[in-house]
């Protein structure tokens, strides 16, 4: 008798993009709601590049610090958003131009005009 089995292919690990939640409040400006311009730009890139959106996990983070999720993942000194954390958990990019360049190099998205 032969037993057949199939291993499920390992789920492809995705890079994770952390963005501020849209419409956040800041205790320094009571009664106002804000957006992060860099996060909003990246939302637009994701919206117009469906293949990028499918290949990237997106996590929305509250404005208030400390941002425990990021502290635990990449250290207290790296709480700025947006941040792209690579699937290996060892590398990250925390500036919008670097994130856009990474998307263009690895996902075929249009590059930012110089």
Secondary structure in CASP SS format (residue, H / E / C, confidence):
PFRMAT SS
TARGET T0000
AUTHOR 0000-0000-0000
METHOD secondary structure of the structure
MODEL  1
X C 1.00
X C 1.00
X C 1.00
X C 1.00
X C 1.00
X C 1.00
X C 1.00
X C 1.00
X C 1.00
X C 1.00
X C 1.00
X C 1.00
X C 1.00
X C 1.00
X E 1.00
X E 1.00
X E 1.00
X E 1.00
X E 1.00
X E 1.00
X C 1.00
X C 1.00
X C 1.00
X E 1.00
X E 1.00
X C 1.00
X C 1.00
X C 1.00
X C 1.00
X C 1.00
X C 1.00
X C 1.00
X E 1.00
X E 1.00
X C 1.00
X C 1.00
X H 1.00
X H 1.00
X H 1.00
X H 1.00
X H 1.00
X H 1.00
X H 1.00
X H 1.00
X H 1.00
X H 1.00
X H 1.00
X H 1.00
X C 1.00
X H 1.00
X H 1.00
X H 1.00
X H 1.00
X H 1.00
X H 1.00
X E 1.00
X E 1.00
X E 1.00
X E 1.00
X E 1.00
X E 1.00
X C 1.00
X C 1.00
X C 1.00
X C 1.00
X C 1.00
X C 1.00
X H 1.00
X H 1.00
X H 1.00
X H 1.00
X H 1.00
X H 1.00
X H 1.00
X C 1.00
X C 1.00
X C 1.00
X C 1.00
X C 1.00
X C 1.00
X C 1.00
X C 1.00
X E 1.00
X E 1.00
X E 1.00
X C 1.00
X C 1.00
X C 1.00
X C 1.00
X C 1.00
X C 1.00
X E 1.00
X E 1.00
X C 1.00
X C 1.00
X H 1.00
X H 1.00
X H 1.00
X H 1.00
X H 1.00
X H 1.00
X H 1.00
X H 1.00
X H 1.00
X H 1.00
X H 1.00
X H 1.00
X C 1.00
X C 1.00
X C 1.00
X C 1.00
X C 1.00
X C 1.00
X C 1.00
END
